[in-house]
Amino acid sequence: MIGLFFATYGAVFVAEIVGDKLLYTTGVLATRFRATPIIVGVTLAFMLKMAAAVLIGTWISHLPPILVAALTCVSFLSVAYMLWRKPVTRTDAPEKGGGSRATAVSFATVFFSEWGDSGQIVAATIAAQHPSLFVVWLGAVGAMVTKGLLAASIGAGVRRWIQDHLSPRVIRIAGVGALILLAALSVIETLTEGHA
């Protein structure tokens, strides 16, 4: 059982860490929100996405590429829109509903993005080969949460540096630009993988 946990953890972590856009997305979110609500939001999303991967198995890998591309694009663009609408002034007062809002934004961004990605496919493949679905799920979620913690930690450090060196307007434009770029790259990658 412990071997299966670590095998799943390692396989999903490697699959997810190499070139994964959600790693960057979590980092971008951490430049705008505190790390704790982001971790809560992405953990809940990872738990549900990996439950789907383990329970539904390889069916996820057969989702229509246009559906995956559309959901991912809408998710990134929605967060970009929310960042754009956020006031540009800096304040030391905590944002009203900031924690719950950051958790909800983080959850939605991760949950509605990149279904059928490499991490889910790896988890689904391992689940199809082993009857211990809970252990596979636990290993996959552990790998995803580790990835989220890394991204949020790096993003929080970047957040402090950015706030000390850049104006809020530049931060907003850069964050929105990064999310739009991630949306476009997700659509291109998803649609070209479907034809490969």
C-alpha positions in Angstrom: 0.0 0.0 0.0 2.7 2.5 0.9 4.6 1.6 -2.3 1.5 2.3 -4.3 1.1 5.6 -2.6 4.6 6.7 -3.3 4.5 5.4 -6.9 1.3 7.4 -7.5 2.7 10.4 -5.8 5.9 10.4 -7.8 4.3 9.6 -11.2 1.6 12.3 -10.8 4.1 14.9 -9.4 6.5 14.4 -12.3 3.7 14.5 -14.8 2.3 17.7 -13.3 5.4 19.6 -12.6 6.9 19.5 -16.1 5.4 22.4 -18.1 2.0 22.5 -16.3 0.1 25.7 -16.6 -1.7 25.4 -13.3 1.7 25.7 -11.6 2.0 29.1 -13.1 -1.6 29.9 -12.5 -1.3 29.2 -8.8 1.8 31.4 -8.8 -0.1 34.3 -10.4 -2.9 33.9 -7.9 -0.4 34.1 -5.1 0.8 37.4 -6.4 -2.8 38.8 -5.7 -4.1 36.8 -2.7 -2.7 35.3 0.5 -1.3 31.8 0.3 -3.6 30.1 2.8 -6.9 30.6 1.0 -5.2 29.7 -2.3 -4.0 26.4 -0.8 -7.4 25.7 0.6 -9.1 26.4 -2.8 -6.7 24.4 -4.9 -6.6 21.5 -2.5 -10.4 21.2 -2.7 -10.2 21.4 -6.5 -7.4 18.8 -6.7 -9.3 16.5 -4.4 -12.3 16.5 -6.6 -10.4 16.3 -9.9 -8.3 13.4 -8.7 -11.5 11.7 -7.4 -12.9 12.0 -10.9 -9.7 10.7 -12.4 -9.6 7.7 -10.1 -13.3 6.8 -10.3 -14.0 7.6 -13.9 -10.6 6.3 -15.1 -9.5 6.7 -18.7 -12.8 8.2 -19.8 -11.4 11.6 -18.8 -8.7 11.2 -21.4 -11.3 10.9 -24.1 -13.1 14.2 -23.3 -13.5 16.2 -26.5 -10.5 18.5 -26.9 -12.8 21.5 -27.8 -14.6 21.1 -24.5 -11.4 20.9 -22.5 -10.0 23.9 -24.4 -13.2 26.0 -23.9 -13.5 25.2 -20.1 -9.8 26.0 -19.5 -9.9 29.2 -21.6 -13.1 30.5 -19.8 -11.6 29.7 -16.4 -8.4 31.6 -17.1 -10.2 34.5 -18.8 -12.7 34.8 -15.9 -9.8 35.1 -13.4 -8.2 37.7 -15.7 -11.4 39.7 -15.8 -11.7 39.5 -12.0 -8.1 40.8 -11.6 -8.8 43.6 -14.1 -11.9 44.7 -12.2 -10.0 44.8 -8.8 -9.2 48.3 -7.7 -5.6 49.5 -8.6 -5.0 51.3 -5.3 -2.8 49.8 -2.6 -4.3 49.4 0.8 -3.1 47.8 4.0 -6.6 47.0 5.1 -7.6 43.4 4.5 -9.8 42.8 1.5 -13.5 42.4 2.3 -14.3 38.7 2.1 -10.7 38.3 0.8 -10.0 34.8 2.2 -13.2 33.3 1.1 -13.1 35.1 -2.3 -9.5 34.0 -2.8 -10.4 30.4 -1.9 -13.4 30.5 -4.4 -11.3 32.0 -7.2 -8.5 29.5 -6.6 -10.9 26.6 -6.5 -12.7 27.6 -9.7 -9.5 28.3 -11.6 -8.1 24.9 -10.9 -11.3 22.9 -11.0 -12.5 24.2 -14.3 -9.1 24.0 -16.0 -7.2 21.3 -17.8 -9.4 18.3 -17.4 -7.8 15.2 -18.8 -4.3 16.6 -18.2 -1.3 14.4 -17.7 -1.7 14.2 -13.9 -5.3 12.9 -14.2 -4.4 10.5 -16.9 -1.5 9.1 -14.8 -3.8 8.7 -11.8 -6.5 7.1 -13.9 -4.0 4.7 -15.4 -2.7 3.7 -12.0 -6.2 3.3 -10.7 -7.2 1.1 -13.5 -4.3 -1.2 -12.6 -4.7 -1.3 -8.8 -7.8 -2.0 -6.7 -6.8 0.4 -3.9 -8.5 3.4 -5.4 -8.2 5.4 -2.1 -4.5 5.0 -1.9 -4.1 6.0 -5.6 -6.3 9.0 -4.9 -4.4 10.0 -1.8 -1.0 9.8 -3.6 -2.4 11.8 -6.5 -3.9 14.5 -4.3 -0.6 14.6 -2.2 1.4 15.3 -5.4 -1.0 18.0 -6.5 -1.1 19.7 -3.1 2.7 19.6 -3.1 2.7 21.3 -6.5 0.2 23.9 -5.2 2.3 24.6 -2.1 5.4 25.1 -4.2 3.6 27.5 -6.5 1.9 29.4 -3.8 5.1 29.8 -1.8 7.1 31.0 -4.7 4.2 33.3 -5.7 4.0 34.7 -2.2 7.7 35.6 -2.3 7.3 37.2 -5.7 4.2 39.0 -4.4 6.2 40.7 -1.6 9.0 41.7 -4.1 6.5 42.9 -6.7 4.5 45.0 -4.2 7.8 46.7 -3.0 9.0 47.4 -6.6 6.0 47.8 -8.9 2.9 49.9 -9.0 -0.5 48.3 -8.5 -1.4 49.2 -12.1 1.6 47.4 -13.6 0.9 44.4 -11.3 -2.7 44.2 -12.6 -1.7 44.5 -16.2 1.0 41.9 -15.9 -1.3 39.4 -14.0 -4.1 39.9 -16.5 -1.7 39.5 -19.4 -0.2 36.3 -17.9 -3.7 34.8 -17.5 -4.7 35.7 -21.1 -1.4 34.1 -22.3 -2.1 30.9 -20.3 -5.6 30.8 -21.7 -4.3 31.0 -25.3 -1.6 28.5 -24.6 -4.1 26.1 -23.1 -6.4 26.2 -26.1 -3.5 25.8 -28.5 -2.0 22.9 -26.5 -5.3 21.1 -26.0 -6.4 21.4 -29.6 -3.0 20.4 -31.1 -2.8 17.4 -28.8 -6.1 16.3 -30.0 -4.8 16.1 -33.6 -1.5 14.5 -32.7 
